[in-house]
């Protein structure tokens, strides 16, 4: 059984574009992007902001989700980010009660 996290993430680049990727170590992956070694697309587009993240129990599920997200339009991705933010805000609110 694998002991890694399987994470699908979206970065907002300095030029306001979005990049979607998969990793099992988000902190390290973002560092690689910042150093220009992450992905060809992100080279020269930093600094980056992680705007979306989902965790999965298996690499297969994460890669399927990454593919689904990459098929979305920019508008669809923005909606996904907003929905996830609402979910986080609701969680934070209920935690305080």
N, CA, C and O atoms as a DFTB+ gen file, in Angstrom:
388 C
 N C O
     1  1       0.843      -1.201       0.000
     2  2       0.000       0.000       0.000
     3  2       0.882       1.256       0.000
     4  3       1.846       1.349       0.759
     5  1       0.540       2.205      -0.851
     6  2       1.321       3.439      -0.942
     7  2       1.016       4.345       0.237
     8  3      -0.109       4.386       0.735
     9  1       2.021       5.061       0.668
    10  2       1.876       5.922       1.835
    11  2       1.948       7.399       1.451
    12  3       2.113       8.255       2.320
    13  1       1.829       7.701       0.174
    14  2       1.959       9.078      -0.296
    15  2       0.601       9.755      -0.415
    16  3      -0.437       9.098      -0.495
    17  1       0.635      11.063      -0.425
    18  2      -0.553      11.840      -0.759
    19  2      -0.598      11.910      -2.276
    20  3       0.443      11.967      -2.931
    21  1      -1.788      11.904      -2.828
    22  2      -1.942      12.082      -4.272
    23  2      -2.770      13.348      -4.446
    24  3      -3.956      13.381      -4.121
    25  1      -2.132      14.379      -4.958
    26  2      -2.729      15.711      -4.972
    27  2      -2.854      16.256      -6.392
    28  3      -1.917      16.201      -7.188
    29  1      -4.040      16.782      -6.683
    30  2      -4.250      17.540      -7.913
    31  2      -4.327      18.994      -7.461
    32  3      -5.027      19.318      -6.502
    33  1      -3.607      19.859      -8.154
    34  2      -3.547      21.253      -7.729
    35  2      -3.649      22.187      -8.923
    36  3      -3.390      21.804     -10.064
    37  1      -4.035      23.428      -8.626
    38  2      -4.036      24.471      -9.646
    39  2      -3.211      25.631      -9.120
    40  3      -3.342      26.039      -7.966
    41  1      -2.365      26.149      -9.985
    42  2      -1.570      27.325      -9.658
    43  2      -2.092      28.501     -10.464
    44  3      -2.439      28.364     -11.637
    45  1      -2.142      29.652      -9.822
    46  2      -2.391      30.889     -10.555
    47  2      -1.015      31.488     -10.800
    48  3      -0.261      31.754      -9.864
    49  1      -0.703      31.695     -12.066
    50  2       0.600      32.239     -12.441
    51  2       0.565      33.768     -12.386
    52  3      -0.509      34.369     -12.346
    53  1       1.726      34.379     -12.385
    54  2       1.823      35.842     -12.332
    55  2       1.124      36.497     -13.523
    56  3       0.638      37.622     -13.410
    57  1       1.070      35.798     -14.670
    58  2       0.395      36.365     -15.848
    59  2      -1.111      36.074     -15.846
    60  3      -1.793      36.255     -16.855
    61  1      -1.615      35.617     -14.688
    62  2      -3.040      35.371     -14.470
    63  2      -3.573      34.123     -15.182
    64  3      -4.787      33.944     -15.284
    65  1      -2.681      33.264     -15.673
    66  2      -3.127      32.004     -16.258
    67  2      -3.166      30.948     -15.157
    68  3      -2.605      31.140     -14.079
    69  1      -3.834      29.832     -15.442
    70  2      -3.938      28.739     -14.482
    71  2      -3.194      27.524     -15.002
    72  3      -3.243      27.215     -16.193
    73  1      -2.504      26.837     -14.103
    74  2      -1.810      25.597     -14.447
    75  2      -2.339      24.502     -13.531
    76  3      -2.420      24.697     -12.318
    77  1      -2.696      23.366     -14.092
    78  2      -3.191      22.227     -13.320
    79  2      -2.162      21.115     -13.364
    80  3      -1.618      20.809     -14.425
    81  1      -1.891      20.507     -12.213
    82  2      -0.912      19.438     -12.169
    83  2      -1.213      18.414     -11.098
    84  3      -2.144      18.565     -10.307
    85  1      -0.398      17.362     -11.092
    86  2      -0.494      16.280     -10.109
    87  2       0.840      16.177      -9.378
    88  3       1.895      16.406      -9.969
    89  1       0.793      15.837      -8.103
    90  2       2.017      15.601      -7.334
    91  2       1.703      14.736      -6.124
    92  3       0.540      14.543      -5.769
    93  1       2.745      14.220      -5.498
    94  2       2.554      13.552      -4.206
    95  2       3.307      14.326      -3.117
    96  3       3.427      13.859      -1.984
    97  1       3.810      15.509      -3.472
    98  2       4.486      16.393      -2.508
    99  2       4.309      17.834      -2.996
   100  3       5.149      18.357      -3.728
   101  1       3.215      18.463      -2.587
   102  2       2.847      19.785      -3.108
   103  2       3.898      20.851      -2.820
   104  3       4.246      21.641      -3.697
   105  1       4.395      20.868      -1.600
   106  2       5.384      21.889      -1.221
   107  2       6.622      21.807      -2.130
   108  3       7.108      22.823      -2.627
   109  1       7.113      20.598      -2.333
   110  2       8.285      20.394      -3.188
   111  2       7.976      20.761      -4.636
   112  3       8.801      21.366      -5.321
   113  1       6.792      20.393      -5.093
   114  2       6.409      20.657      -6.491
   115  2       6.315      22.161      -6.758
   116  3       6.784      22.633      -7.793
   117  1       5.720      22.908      -5.846
   118  2       5.609      24.363      -6.019
   119  2       7.006      24.979      -6.029
   120  3       7.280      25.898      -6.800
   121  1       7.886      24.469      -5.168
   122  2       9.272      24.953      -5.134
   123  2       9.941      24.721      -6.495
   124  3      10.663      25.584      -6.995
   125  1       9.694      23.552      -7.085
   126  2      10.258      23.237      -8.402
   127  2       9.733      24.223      -9.457
   128  3      10.490      24.696     -10.304
   129  1       8.441      24.523      -9.396
   130  2       7.862      25.505     -10.333
   131  2       8.549      26.859     -10.150
   132  3       8.916      27.517     -11.124
   133  1       8.718      27.266      -8.888
   134  2       9.346      28.557      -8.588
   135  2      10.778      28.624      -9.136
   136  3      11.245      29.681      -9.559
   137  1      11.461      27.477      -9.120
   138  2      12.844      27.426      -9.601
   139  2      12.922      27.238     -11.116
   140  3      14.014      27.156     -11.678
   141  1      11.759      27.169     -11.778
   142  2      11.744      26.994     -13.225
   143  2      11.977      25.564     -13.677
   144  3      12.262      25.315     -14.849
   145  1      11.856      24.625     -12.749
   146  2      12.098      23.216     -13.064
   147  2      10.825      22.379     -12.972
   148  3      10.878      21.157     -13.107
   149  1       9.691      23.020     -12.746
   150  2       8.449      22.282     -12.516
   151  2       7.817      21.747     -13.775
   152  3       7.656      20.535     -13.919
   153  1       7.462      22.608     -14.674
   154  2       6.822      22.224     -15.938
   155  2       7.186      23.281     -16.964
   156  3       7.378      24.450     -16.629
   157  1       7.278      22.866     -18.196
   158  2       7.640      23.798     -19.262
   159  2       6.696      25.007     -19.272
   160  3       7.133      26.146     -19.437
   161  1       5.396      24.741     -19.092
   162  2       4.402      25.809     -19.144
   163  2       4.649      26.892     -18.095
   164  3       4.458      28.078     -18.367
   165  1       5.071      26.487     -16.904
   166  2       5.189      27.467     -15.814
   167  2       6.504      28.242     -15.815
   168  3       6.648      29.205     -15.062
   169  1       7.460      27.842     -16.640
   170  2       8.750      28.553     -16.664
   171  2       8.551      30.026     -16.998
   172  3       7.935      30.371     -18.007
   173  1       9.081      30.889     -16.135
   174  2       8.997      32.328     -16.374
   175  2       7.645      32.935     -16.068
   176  3       7.418      34.111     -16.350
   177  1       6.735      32.146     -15.491
   178  2       5.395      32.659     -15.186
   179  2       5.173      32.878     -13.692
   180  3       4.056      33.190     -13.279
   181  1       6.204      32.722     -12.880
   182  2       6.085      32.880     -11.427
   183  2       6.058      34.336     -11.032
   184  3       6.279      35.193     -11.889
   185  1       5.801      34.658      -9.796
   186  2       5.514      33.728      -8.702
   187  2       4.119      33.095      -8.839
   188  3       3.265      33.569      -9.588
   189  1       3.930      32.020      -8.095
   190  2       2.692      31.248      -8.185
   191  2       1.906      31.280      -6.886
   192  3       2.451      31.500      -5.804
   193  1       0.614      31.056      -7.029
   194  2      -0.265      30.965      -5.873
   195  2      -1.081      29.692      -6.048
   196  3      -1.720      29.506      -7.084
   197  1      -1.069      28.813      -5.049
   198  2      -1.893      27.607      -5.108
   199  2      -3.332      28.048      -4.843
   200  3      -3.640      28.563      -3.768
   201  1      -4.212      27.843      -5.828
   202  2      -5.597      28.305      -5.696
   203  2      -6.582      27.152      -5.568
   204  3      -7.768      27.369      -5.319
   205  1      -6.092      25.924      -5.739
   206  2      -6.981      24.760      -5.672
   207  2      -6.151      23.531      -5.362
   208  3      -5.031      23.376      -5.848
   209  1      -6.731      22.644      -4.529
   210  2      -6.045      21.407      -4.187
   211  2      -7.072      20.360      -3.781
   212  3      -7.996      20.647      -3.020
   213  1      -6.905      19.157      -4.288
   214  2      -7.739      18.025      -3.873
   215  2      -6.826      16.835      -3.644
   216  3      -5.872      16.621      -4.393
   217  1      -7.122      16.054      -2.597
   218  2      -6.325      14.866      -2.293
   219  2      -7.109      13.613      -2.644
   220  3      -8.336      13.585      -2.542
   221  1      -6.387      12.572      -3.059
   222  2      -7.003      11.310      -3.448
   223  2      -6.241      10.145      -2.836
   224  3      -5.041      10.246      -2.585
   225  1      -6.941       9.030      -2.594
   226  2      -6.275       7.863      -2.000
   227  2      -5.333       7.139      -2.967
   228  3      -4.390       6.477      -2.536
   229  1      -5.589       7.266      -4.278
   230  2      -4.720       6.575      -5.244
   231  2      -4.259       7.531      -6.336
   232  3      -4.910       8.533      -6.632
   233  1      -3.115       7.191      -6.924
   234  2      -2.565       7.990      -8.014
   235  2      -3.521       7.980      -9.208
   236  3      -3.709       9.001      -9.869
   237  1      -4.119       6.822      -9.477
   238  2      -5.042       6.688     -10.613
   239  2      -6.201       7.674     -10.503
   240  3      -6.539       8.352     -11.473
   241  1      -6.808       7.751      -9.320
   242  2      -7.932       8.674      -9.120
   243  2      -7.487      10.125      -9.315
   244  3      -8.190      10.928      -9.929
   245  1      -6.315      10.441      -8.784
   246  2      -5.800      11.805      -8.900
   247  2      -5.546      12.168     -10.363
   248  3      -5.885      13.267     -10.803
   249  1      -4.952      11.245     -11.110
   250  2      -4.659      11.526     -12.518
   251  2      -5.937      11.656     -13.345
   252  3      -5.998      12.451     -14.282
   253  1      -6.959      10.868     -12.994
   254  2      -8.250      10.996     -13.680
   255  2      -8.846      12.381     -13.420
   256  3      -9.366      13.026     -14.330
   257  1      -8.762      12.825     -12.165
   258  2      -9.299      14.139     -11.801
   259  2      -8.520      15.255     -12.494
   260  3      -9.109      16.225     -12.970
   261  1      -7.200      15.114     -12.548
   262  2      -6.365      16.106     -13.232
   263  2      -6.817      16.230     -14.688
   264  3      -6.948      17.334     -15.216
   265  1      -7.051      15.094     -15.322
   266  2      -7.500      15.093     -16.721
   267  2      -8.852      15.798     -16.862
   268  3      -9.050      16.600     -17.774
   269  1      -9.784      15.488     -15.946
   270  2     -11.116      16.136     -15.967
   271  2     -10.975      17.650     -15.873
   272  3     -11.601      18.390     -16.632
   273  1     -10.151      18.101     -14.939
   274  2      -9.980      19.545     -14.729
   275  2      -9.362      20.199     -15.967
   276  3      -9.760      21.294     -16.363
   277  1      -8.392      19.521     -16.569
   278  2      -7.736      20.091     -17.750
   279  2      -8.687      20.234     -18.932
   280  3      -8.423      21.017     -19.845
   281  1      -9.799      19.483     -18.927
   282  2     -10.785      19.593     -20.004
   283  2     -11.705      20.803     -19.812
   284  3     -12.378      21.231     -20.750
   285  1     -11.729      21.353     -18.590
   286  2     -12.615      22.484     -18.298
   287  2     -12.127      23.765     -18.971
   288  3     -10.939      23.934     -19.242
   289  1     -13.074      24.655     -19.230
   290  2     -12.717      25.993     -19.715
   291  2     -12.160      26.783     -18.533
   292  3     -12.251      26.339     -17.388
   293  1     -11.587      27.945     -18.808
   294  2     -11.093      28.797     -17.718
   295  2     -12.240      29.136     -16.762
   296  3     -12.067      29.164     -15.544
   297  1     -13.416      29.391     -17.346
   298  2     -14.594      29.714     -16.541
   299  2     -14.956      28.531     -15.631
   300  3     -15.290      28.715     -14.461
   301  1     -14.885      27.333     -16.179
   302  2     -15.170      26.126     -15.400
   303  2     -14.185      25.943     -14.266
   304  3     -14.567      25.554     -13.162
   305  1     -12.922      26.220     -14.531
   306  2     -11.885      26.111     -13.496
   307  2     -12.114      27.159     -12.410
   308  3     -11.954      26.876     -11.223
   309  1     -12.487      28.367     -12.821
   310  2     -12.755      29.445     -11.851
   311  2     -13.917      29.049     -10.938
   312  3     -13.886      29.320      -9.737
   313  1     -14.942      28.406     -11.509
   314  2     -16.093      27.961     -10.724
   315  2     -15.659      26.880      -9.723
   316  3     -16.100      26.874      -8.573
   317  1     -14.812      25.989     -10.165
   318  2     -14.296      24.928      -9.302
   319  2     -13.538      25.534      -8.116
   320  3     -13.695      25.085      -6.981
   321  1     -12.722      26.546      -8.383
   322  2     -11.961      27.234      -7.333
   323  2     -12.922      27.914      -6.356
   324  3     -12.745      27.826      -5.141
   325  1     -13.944      28.597      -6.898
   326  2     -14.935      29.258      -6.031
   327  2     -15.679      28.251      -5.169
   328  3     -15.882      28.484      -3.978
   329  1     -16.087      27.133      -5.762
   330  2     -16.814      26.100      -5.008
   331  2     -15.958      25.546      -3.877
   332  3     -16.448      25.344      -2.766
   333  1     -14.683      25.301      -4.155
   334  2     -13.777      24.761      -3.138
   335  2     -13.575      25.792      -2.022
   336  3     -13.502      25.429      -0.848
   337  1     -13.485      27.063      -2.385
   338  2     -13.323      28.128      -1.396
   339  2     -14.552      28.203      -0.479
   340  3     -14.422      28.360       0.735
   341  1     -15.737      28.089      -1.072
   342  2     -16.981      28.094      -0.277
   343  2     -16.977      26.935       0.709
   344  3     -17.348      27.091       1.872
   345  1     -16.553      25.774       0.230
   346  2     -16.483      24.570       1.059
   347  2     -15.551      24.809       2.248
   348  3     -15.880      24.445       3.377
   349  1     -14.399      25.416       2.001
   350  2     -13.424      25.704       3.051
   351  2     -14.007      26.709       4.040
   352  3     -13.882      26.544       5.254
   353  1     -14.649      27.758       3.506
   354  2     -15.224      28.790       4.376
   355  2     -16.330      28.205       5.261
   356  3     -16.430      28.551       6.438
   357  1     -17.151      27.331       4.704
   358  2     -18.223      26.694       5.498
   359  2     -17.625      25.821       6.584
   360  3     -18.107      25.812       7.717
   361  1     -16.573      25.085       6.240
   362  2     -15.902      24.227       7.201
   363  2     -15.327      25.058       8.341
   364  3     -15.493      24.715       9.511
   365  1     -14.649      26.153       7.999
   366  2     -14.068      27.039       9.008
   367  2     -15.153      27.616       9.913
   368  3     -14.977      27.722      11.126
   369  1     -16.281      27.987       9.297
   370  2     -17.390      28.575      10.069
   371  2     -17.985      27.561      11.048
   372  3     -18.224      27.892      12.209
   373  1     -18.224      26.337      10.592
   374  2     -18.824      25.329      11.459
   375  2     -17.845      24.887      12.550
   376  3     -18.267      24.471      13.629
   377  1     -16.551      24.975      12.275
   378  2     -15.537      24.603      13.248
   379  2     -15.548      25.578      14.430
   380  3     -15.263      25.195      15.564
   381  1     -15.882      26.848      14.146
   382  2     -15.877      27.889      15.183
   383  2     -17.076      27.790      16.119
   384  3     -17.022      28.267      17.253
   385  1     -18.157      27.171      15.649
   386  2     -19.388      27.109      16.457
   387  2     -19.286      26.156      17.632
   388  3     -20.243      26.007      18.391
